[in-house]
Amino acid sequence: MARATTPARTIEGFRAYLEEGGLSAGTINVYASDIDIALRDGTIGARLRNDELAPKTRRHILAAARHWAEYSEDVQLGKQLRKIRLPPARRKSARVPITRDELLDLIDELAHTTSVSATMRAALAMMATRGFRCGDVLRMKREELESARTQGVLAYEVKGKRRLEFKVIKTYRTSLVALASSPGDWTRVRDLISPQSKPANRQRAAAKAVERALVTVGARIGIWNLHPHRLRRTYAVEYLRSLKGDPEAIVKLQQHMQWASMATAMEYIDHARGDELDAAAEKVFER
């Protein structure tokens, strides 16, 4: 495979190129690190052929390499990278939601616990009561939250500079108002969650803080192995279950969560039908 060295191109220039392309700061950091390592090793292919790396890691290395080929205008490298087929990035563990009762207990705990700050409680409640992504909540701007409080529509920017709009409903309105009303000099929610971290690292630091806080709150009510995305998955599964019997349930779930792909919504069918399938299994041995 072609060597990943182009004297006229630099990592800083690559970062600027990715930023112009609309990639998030977190993705830019990962891709820049991947290419920096490849430049020091001498080839991109060495890491892509490393079977000891997780499939997901190899896939984002490949994505970074393709961006680098475009940035460096290396046609030969680009052709070689397009021929590469990597194994699917399967997760080591299944993404299992918590139960509906556990979700409700968690929401109740967030309403009055003093184990985490009021700001953190509001951010976690946004995720638990409407299924917002952790990263999206942390990126929400003060002006967007204030506008949503008065206009009834929460419009914000997600990764890739795509904008989403959600009607403000009673399930999460209280949490939204609490965040919007937070005092101090801040621009985004991540500034409230992790004010002491460096601006370049603030999104990641705030996400780690949210994860730690969720573990703390969950442990108080006996829910273990909690992760922010489990809240999103649980919300989506319970929403789908609430539409049981509706022939347009999957379409409605996709629209409600504003997923770009129907394939994402289809992943939730197995969870929503789990109880039904287990009940059928128990009937096998009925006398």
N, C-alpha and C positions, 0 to 999 in steps of 0.2 A: 504493500500500500504506500501511497505517496507520503513523503515526509511532511510534517505539519510545521514547516518553517517558512515564513515569508518575511524577509527583513523589513520591507516597507510597512508591514502591519504590526500593530502592537495590541496588547491586552486592553489598554485604556481606550484605544480606538475601537476595539471590538465591543467594549462596554457601551460606548456612545452609539455604535451602530445598532445594538440590541435595544437600547432605550428608544431610539428613533422608530424602531419597529413595533413599539408598544408593549414590550415584555415587562413584567413586574420586576421590582428590585431584587426579590428573592431568586427568581429564575435567572436574572442576569448574573447574580453572584455565583450560582451553581455552574452555569455555562462557562463563565470566565475562568472559574477554578479548574474545570475540566480541561479547557484548552491550555491553560497555564501549565498544568501537569504534563499534557501531551507535548508541549513545546520543549519542556525540560527532558522528557524521556526520548524525544526525537521522532516518534511516530504516533499517530492516532490509533493505528491498527493494533498496537501492542495492548492497549487497554480494552479495546473492543473484543479481542480474542481471549481475554483473561476470564476463564471460567469460574474463578474464585469470587469474582464480583457478582453481586446480586443482579438478576435480570433487569430490575427497574433501574439500577445504577447504569448498566450498560446501555439501556435505551436512552437515558438522558445524556449520556456521553455522545451517543450517535446523533441526537438532536443538536447538541452543541457543535459537533463536528460539521454538520450540514450547514449550520449558520456561519461557521468559520469559513467554509468553502465559498459561500456566497460573498461574505465580507472581503475575503482575500482574492476573490475572482480566480480561484484555482479550479478550472474546468475539469481537469483530470481527477482531482480529488473528489469533486462533486459526483462525477460519473461512478467512481468506485464506491462511494458511500451509498448511492441509490441502489446498488446491487446487494447490499448487506441485508440479511433477514435475521433478526434476533428472536430468541424465545420470548413468549408473552411474559409481561411483568406481573406474575401472580403474587398475591400477598401471602406472607408466611402464615397468617391466621385469618379466619373468616371475619368479615365485618358484621358482627352480630349486634342487633339493637337490644336495648334494655326493655323491660316490660312496660306496659302502659301504667301500671300501678307504681312502678319505680320512677317513671317520668313524672307522674303527678306528685309523688313524695318529694322528688328533687325540686320541683317548682315551689312546693310549699316551704321547703327548707330555705330556698333562696329568698323567700319573701321576708324572712325574719332573722336569719342567721347573722351572727356577729363574727364568725370565723374568718370572713373576708370583707374587704371594703365594700361600701355601698356602690361604688362605680363598678367593681368587679361583679357584684351580684347582678347589676343591671345588664352588663355585657353577657353574662352567662344565661340570664333569663331570656335575652333576645334569641339566643341559640336554641334554648329549650322550648320556647313557646311559639316559634315560627320557623325553626329549622334553618336559620341563617348560617352560612359558613363562618367559622371563627375568623379567618383572614379578612372576609368582607366586613364583618362588624368592626374589626380593628382599623380598617381603612376608611370607614365612614367619617365624613367631615362634620364638623360642628354645624356649619351652615346647612348641610343636608338634613341633619336631625332637627334643627330648628324649623326649617321649612316644612318638614313632614309633620311636625307637631301642629302647625297652623293650617297647612293645606290638605292634610290627610293622605298624602302620597309620599312614600319614601323612595327617592330616586338617588342612586349612587353608582359609582364606577367600580367595576371588578377588574380582575386580571385581563390583560389584553385591551384595556381601555374600552371595554364593553359596558354599556349602561343598562341597569335594570331598574324597574319601577314596581313597587309593591304598595297596595292599598294598606293604610294603617288600620288594623283591626284591633278589637279589644284584647285579644290574647297577648299582644306585646306592646300595646300603647303605653302602659305604665312604665315599662322598662325603657322605652324610647324617650319618654318625657324625662325620666331620671337622668339619662345620659345627656340629653340636650341641655338640662339645667345644671350640669356640673360646673362649679365655679373654677376660676383660674384662667391662665393663658394657655389655651390648647387649640390645635387645629383639627386633629384626628383623634379618634378614640384611643389609638395606641399611645398617644401622648399622655393620656390620663392613666393608662395601665402601667406604662413603663417610662416615666418621665426622666429618670436618671440615666438611661442608656443612650449611647451615641445615636444620632439621627439615622445613620446608615444601617444600624443594627436594630433599630427600635421595633420594627414589625416582627422580627424573629424573637426578640426578647419578650415582647408583649405576648406573643403566642405561647411561649414557654410558661409565662406567668399565669396565663389563662388555664393552661393544662394542669399546672400545679394546684391552682385554686379549685378546679373542678374535682380533682382527686381528693382534696381536703373536704370539700362539701359532701361528696359522695360517700366518703368513709364514715362521716357522722351519722348517716342513715343506712349504712350497711350495703352500699353499692360499690363494687370494686372494679378495677380495670377500666375506669371511665376515661374517655378521650372526647374532645369536642366534637369530632365527626360522628361519634355514636349518638349524640343528641340529634344531629341532622338526620341520620338514618332512622332513628326511632320516630322522629316527627313524621317523616315521609311514610313510614310503614303504617303508623296509626292513621294518618290521613287516608291512605289507600284502604285500610280496613273499614273506615267510616263510610266508604263508598261501595261496600260489598253489595253485589247484585246489579250495580250500575254498569251497563255495557261500555260506557265511555270513561270508566274509572282511570285507566292508564293515561288516556289523553288529558284528563283533568289534572292528574298528578303532575304530568310534565308541565302543563301550563301554570299550575299553582307554584311549582318550584322553579319555574322558568329555566328548565334544562334545555340546552340546545339540541340534544339528541334523544329520540324516543328510546334508544337502546339503554340509556341511563335509567329511565323509568321502569323498563322491563326487568332490571336487576332486582326490583323490590317485590316482584310477584311472589317469589318463593317464601319470603318472610311473611307476607300478608296471608298466604294460604297455608302457612305452617300448622296452625291449630286445626284447620279443616282436614289436612292430610293425616295428622296424628290421630284425630278422632276416627278416621276411616280405618287406620291401622289397628286400633283397639277393638274394632268391631269384628276383625278377622277371627278372633278366638271366642267370640260370644256364643254361649250355648242357648 
